Amino acid sequence: MDKLVILNINQNPIAKIPDTLITKIQDLVSNSVEVIHVTKAMNLMSILKDANWIIGYPFPFTFIKRNKVLKGILLLSVQIPNSFVAPELKFSVDNIKGLNSDYVAIHGVSLLNKLLDTQNINGTELTVGIIGSGSIAKEIQPLISPLVQKVITISRNKESDYQFEDYKEFLSGSDIIFPLVTLNYDTQKLFSKEIFFSSLKKDASLVNIARGELFQEDDIIDFLFSNDNSFYYTDVVFPEPYPEAGKLNNHPKIYRTNHVAGFGPDLWNRIEKKTIETLNKWLK
Amino acid sequence: MEYLAKIKKIIDDTEDLYIHKSTSDIKNEDKIINDLGIDSLGRVTLFYELAHEFNIDEDSIDESVCQNWETVDHIIEFLKDNSNG
């Protein structure tokens, strides 16, 4: 009998895969597939080593390195890690790209508004820099434009205002920056102390609705310490749940929401539809 | 290669295992969660990557041992006690 694993390790109440979706999956595969619902990281290696299908949040590739029977993965994320799409891999990978970009964009705007209001900043004199050209970047740009003097963009996309050859110029011309790129070792380099933080305008602020891992915490803390009017408004940190003693907690220049950006009111319905489509494709 | 250097290399080489600082700055006394930002899933990942690198028989050791790692030194102690060359 084939084995389908539902990875439900994320304990954030709004991020947990709802019981209704789990029941739907079980009903859909009926008795032809063994469904295993996982809520803890322990024993994951032994559970995933012979899984045929996996549905859930991203997990390190380590856990499926030795799996020879994997046929498909549905990641409940907008990003697919590079290691999951290597050409030699035999399984398919689907994800929920685009399903929640409108929600994430709206939350980004609310963080921007919060920053402007709380710190008494006049938005009409500001330039906002958006790094990336994906679906969230496209959604958020028209929402931000009316609030500030100018929005500038940078990405590998030729339609962006800047290309990465001019990254330092882009950074030094932005008062508030939204990093909206996927996370990998290459994009992480875009946010290094040497390149990113050393090129920022004095008193620039950051709004992060992408991934906490893009920045090294010490770099953020150092930058905030050196720039009196800089702030970090973020929806994402790592790890999650974030430790009480973490450096980003209780910092006077950091405002944080608890990774809620993507979870709009209709998200789980959208994910359910995508899950059913994917399962039907798998079971064909 | 000494234990700490190998741990740093494995963290560098393992995609999806991100930490709060540059691997070159990792110190023996760093706390796994608070200083490095490695969560429970990350610790299990590290357990298996280290087991592979240090020829540790995964089946003979309960992976839950990694949930007791509080600092990098605890990982090094584990490797000293269990590695086979």
Interface residues (C-beta under 8 A of the other chain):
Chain A: I9 K40 A41 M42 N43 L44 M45 P58 F59 P60 F61 T62 F63 P81 N82 S83 L183 N184 Y185 Q188 E213 Q216 E217 D218 F238 P239 E240 P243 A245 G246
Chain B: T14 E15 D16 L17 Y18 H20 K21 S22 I33 N34 G37 I38 D39 S40 L41 G42 R43 V44 T45 Y48 E49 E58 E63 S64 Q67
